[in-house]
């Protein structure tokens, strides 16, 4: 999931570099959403692993 976030971030940067503001904003928005989903899943996995061991 983090790989997709980085891919969309690179797409957003390249699109912004070439002046495609709408595409850059869309790709950055997708990257932000994927990053938040990644963080939530990571924290749930971390908490689940701690509870399973204890």
VOGU-3710 file (C-alpha; in Angstrom, 3 decimals, decimal comma):
1> xxxxxxxxxx> 0,000/0,000/0,000  2,862/2,334/0,764  4,247/1,620/-2,713  1,015/2,894/-4,315  1,183/6,011/-2,167  4,679/6,757/-3,421  3,663/6,057/-7,029  0,773/8,525/-6,856  3,025/11,063/-5,132  5,537/10,825/-7,987
11> xxxxxxxxxx> 2,718/11,135/-10,536  1,486/14,250/-8,729  4,963/15,797/-8,714  5,579/15,076/-12,390  2,132/16,383/-13,369  2,711/19,548/-11,348  6,110/19,989/-12,984  4,502/19,935/-16,434  1,663/22,247/-15,407  -1,216/19,779/-15,140
21> xxxxxxxxxx> -2,718/21,174/-11,941  -5,927/19,137/-11,956  -4,169/15,830/-12,452  -1,566/16,753/-9,843  -4,241/17,632/-7,291  -6,114/14,404/-7,960  -3,021/12,231/-7,683  -1,940/14,026/-4,505  -5,401/13,489/-3,010  -5,287/9,782/-3,817
31> xxxxxxxxxx> -1,782/9,530/-2,348  -2,949/11,218/0,845  -5,929/8,876/1,241  -3,785/5,790/0,617  -1,233/7,012/3,155  -3,900/7,437/5,838  -5,290/3,967/5,110  -1,755/2,572/5,380  -1,226/4,259/8,759  -4,528/2,933/10,139
41> xxxxxxxxxx> -3,819/-0,617/8,966  -0,278/-0,444/10,338  -1,499/0,700/13,759  -4,206/-1,978/13,857  -1,621/-4,611/12,964  0,751/-3,305/15,625  -1,930/-3,295/18,325  -3,206/-6,730/17,257  0,294/-8,165/17,467  0,832/-6,712/20,933
51> xxxx> -2,463/-8,107/22,223  -1,788/-11,543/20,765  1,598/-11,820/22,487  0,325/-10,588/25,859
//
